[in-house]
Amino acid sequence: MSQILVTRSSMPDYEEFCEEIKKLWESHWLTNMGTEHKELQRELEGYLGCPHVVLYTNGHLALENVIAAMQFPKGSEVITTPFTFASTTHAIVRNDLIPVFCDVNPEDYTIDAEKIESLITEKTVAIVPVHVYGNMCDVEKIADIAKRHGLKVIYDAAHAFAVKYKGVSSANFGDAAMFSFHATKVFNTIEGGAVCLANDTLVDTLNDMKNFGIRGPERCVFVGGNAKMNEFQAAMGICNLRHLDREIAKRKSVMERYRERLEGVAGLRLCRPQKDVESNYAYFPVVFDGFGADRNQVFEALGQQEITARKYFYPLTNSFECYTDLPTAGVEKTPVAAYLADRVLTLPMYADLALEDVDRICDIVLSCRG
Ligand SMILES: *Cc1c(COP(=O)(O)O)cnc(C)c1O
């Protein structure tokens, strides 16, 4: 039996990529906003229906920079969730801001919008909600809260590329949205990321910040770092974007097969498809509660058959040892997230996962009941 990993990066045909990078052997222009960078930016603005896309070498620096660009006073509070990848919380803390952890809701595992307002203080400046697994946050309620309290909203949309709510791309909600184009994401540029913005007020700042704060050959306006996307990354993105809709359709059939096999099984909870949301089927999370085997036992059983599932998201970021001194840390403050982190497993999910392999994975999961 062959090994199955939790994900498998989408790649164009070898020849297609070679054709795309051939130009680079002619131009010898490898990075610093070259023609591939410009083309990918333009294509993404079209694909996402978003007026401003600023490309980055990875999603984390995109998030860190867009938070920095908003120039919040040091020590301000940012409401976010701990049910996420390390990057979200680190991006807040590395900007000298304090993450205040809001719980997630038990339906789609995104921030519980009903609980946001009770966490707002006079020090709150922003909300950094996270779209998870291809589910979207309650963007309408969050926009309403932000407006009433004068807060910025920056979405961590790393899981939500190509996801739409009422026909509008996830790129277009909040003051900014960050995407990750990491190899493991639905759309990848090997490593990569972007900030998407509805208006142009921060575009120049972000372009400066990702290039040492250099604006023009004789001006340095900002103490910026280096977070530019290079031409090879952009070329990979241009190729992968051509096939993305087909890849997502294939992910959808994988998801449907999982649902056919696992829906309604006692002790298993699957995410219900969200109303008005077109998902990208980024992950397939299953919550084990009263199943006859716990999450860790299922994880081990799959591992014994060389199938890698992932305890995602576990541990919660508010229990990381690097945050023991953070007064807002502690999983007891976010009981729903704590419940999920102990019980959730994301099963292998990628476009080329064969349906027979989905069956094999489901057989192993179901056999764990004893
Ligand atoms: C992948 C991911 C990131 C970070 O993106 P990179 O491109 O790997 O830097 C941030 N947040 C979430 C939720 C992610 O899944």
The ligand as an SDF file (V2000), in Angstrom:
LIG
                    3D

 15 15  0  0  0  0  0  0  0  0999 V2000
   -0.2930   29.0020    6.0060 C   0  0  0  0  0  0  0  0  0  0  0  0
   -0.8830   29.9320    6.9760 C   0  0  0  0  0  0  0  0  0  0  0  0
   -0.2730   31.1510    7.3190 C   0  0  0  0  0  0  0  0  0  0  0  0
    1.1260   31.5400    6.9130 C   0  0  0  0  0  0  0  0  0  0  0  0
    1.3910   31.5400    5.5900 O   0  0  0  0  0  0  0  0  0  0  0  0
    2.8540   31.2440    5.0120 P   0  0  0  0  0  0  0  0  0  0  0  0
    2.6940   31.5300    3.5620 O   0  0  0  0  0  0  0  0  0  0  0  0
    3.1940   29.8320    5.3100 O   0  0  0  0  0  0  0  0  0  0  0  0
    3.7960   32.2110    5.6530 O   0  0  0  0  0  0  0  0  0  0  0  0
   -0.9660   32.0210    8.1520 C   0  0  0  0  0  0  0  0  0  0  0  0
   -2.1630   31.7090    8.6500 N   0  0  0  0  0  0  0  0  0  0  0  0
   -2.7720   30.5360    8.3840 C   0  0  0  0  0  0  0  0  0  0  0  0
   -4.1290   30.2550    8.9470 C   0  0  0  0  0  0  0  0  0  0  0  0
   -2.1370   29.6020    7.5640 C   0  0  0  0  0  0  0  0  0  0  0  0
   -2.7350   28.4240    7.3400 O   0  0  0  0  0  0  0  0  0  0  0  0
  1  2  1  0
  2  3  1  0
  2 14  2  0
  3  4  1  0
  3 10  2  0
  4  5  1  0
  5  6  1  0
  6  7  2  0
  6  8  1  0
  6  9  1  0
 10 11  1  0
 11 12  2  0
 12 13  1  0
 12 14  1  0
 14 15  1  0
M  END
$$$$
